[in-house]
């Protein structure tokens, strides 16, 4: 089962956060930065009863290969 946060991450235009960590709660980026731990802690301060999704937004030049 996919979470609201994952659905948002896949569909949203997060280009302004390229190379940064983002914390997502439901359908919103609630904090972002260069340090994953700090981003997570800030999100938990803002939303202590939620379980934020933490992700690093890839840079435009990042390639993902699927080798079979």
Secondary structure, 3 states (H helix, E strand, C coil): CCCHHHHHHHHCCCHHHCCCEEEEECCEEEEEECCHHHHHHHHHHHCCCCCCEEEECCCCCCCCCCCC
